[in-house]
Amino acid sequence: MRKIAWLLVALVIGMGGLHPGAVYAQKEADKRQLFREGARLWPVYCAQCHNARPGSEFAPYQWDQIMMHMRGLSNMPAENARAILEYLKGGRE
């Protein structure tokens, strides 16, 4: 089994690693999934106390600060906070 793992590592290195376009596409797919998860979680954590607001109300760096504060108040897991933050930023950045 170890030989197969090393063979795969050598093969990827020999091929020059992953194609940059494939890496970018995967990151974009991950961001879209995170955005959808944030849209699902926003009502669970935020709508209990806040009315809906457009993500454009604040700059991305301001959402970072707001979420840091609100995560502490709500005792929200980090994964959920990342998803909601992606949703509030509107997938930009």
C-alpha positions as CSV (number, residue, x, y, z in Angstrom):
1,M,0.0,0.0,0.0
2,R,2.9,2.4,0.8
3,K,4.4,1.7,-2.6
4,I,1.2,2.7,-4.3
5,A,1.1,5.9,-2.3
6,W,4.7,6.8,-3.2
7,L,4.0,5.9,-6.8
8,L,1.1,8.3,-6.9
9,V,3.1,11.1,-5.3
10,A,5.9,10.5,-7.9
11,L,3.4,10.5,-10.7
12,V,1.8,13.8,-9.6
13,I,5.3,15.4,-9.2
14,G,6.4,14.0,-12.5
15,M,3.3,15.5,-14.2
16,G,4.1,18.9,-12.8
17,G,1.4,18.8,-10.1
18,L,-2.2,19.7,-10.5
19,H,-3.2,22.0,-13.4
20,P,-3.7,25.5,-12.1
21,G,-7.1,25.7,-13.8
22,A,-8.3,22.6,-12.0
23,V,-7.2,24.0,-8.7
24,Y,-9.0,27.3,-9.4
25,A,-12.2,25.5,-10.4
26,Q,-12.1,23.4,-7.3
27,K,-11.7,26.5,-5.1
28,E,-14.6,28.1,-6.8
29,A,-16.7,25.0,-6.3
30,D,-15.8,25.0,-2.6
31,K,-16.7,28.7,-2.3
32,R,-20.1,28.0,-3.9
33,Q,-20.8,25.1,-1.6
34,L,-19.8,27.3,1.4
35,F,-22.1,30.1,0.2
36,R,-25.0,27.7,0.0
37,E,-24.3,26.3,3.4
38,G,-24.1,29.9,4.8
39,A,-27.5,30.7,3.2
40,R,-28.9,27.7,5.0
41,L,-27.3,28.5,8.3
42,W,-28.0,32.3,8.4
43,P,-31.6,31.8,9.6
44,V,-30.5,29.3,12.2
45,Y,-28.0,31.6,13.9
46,C,-28.6,35.2,12.8
47,A,-32.3,35.6,12.1
48,Q,-33.1,34.9,15.7
49,C,-31.9,38.5,16.6
50,H,-31.4,40.3,13.2
51,N,-33.5,41.3,10.3
52,A,-32.2,40.3,6.9
53,R,-29.6,42.7,5.5
54,P,-27.9,42.8,2.2
55,G,-24.3,41.6,2.2
56,S,-23.3,44.8,0.5
57,E,-24.2,46.8,3.6
58,F,-20.7,46.2,4.9
59,A,-17.3,45.8,3.2
60,P,-15.8,42.3,3.4
61,Y,-13.2,43.3,6.0
62,Q,-16.1,44.7,8.2
63,W,-18.0,41.4,7.9
64,D,-14.8,39.7,9.2
65,Q,-14.9,41.8,12.3
66,I,-18.7,41.5,12.8
67,M,-18.6,37.7,12.4
68,M,-15.7,37.4,14.9
69,H,-17.8,39.3,17.5
70,M,-21.1,37.5,16.7
71,R,-19.4,34.1,16.7
72,G,-18.4,34.6,20.3
73,L,-21.8,35.8,21.3
74,S,-23.6,32.9,19.6
75,N,-21.2,30.1,20.5
76,M,-21.1,29.2,16.8
77,P,-18.8,26.5,15.5
78,A,-16.0,27.8,13.3
79,E,-17.2,25.8,10.2
80,N,-20.6,27.4,10.4
81,A,-19.1,30.9,10.9
82,R,-17.0,30.5,7.8
83,A,-20.0,29.4,5.8
84,I,-22.1,32.4,7.0
85,L,-19.3,34.8,6.4
86,E,-19.0,33.5,2.8
87,Y,-22.8,34.0,2.4
88,L,-22.7,37.6,3.9
89,K,-19.8,38.5,1.6
90,G,-21.9,37.4,-1.2
91,G,-19.3,35.0,-2.6
92,R,-17.0,38.0,-3.4
93,E,-13.4,38.2,-2.4
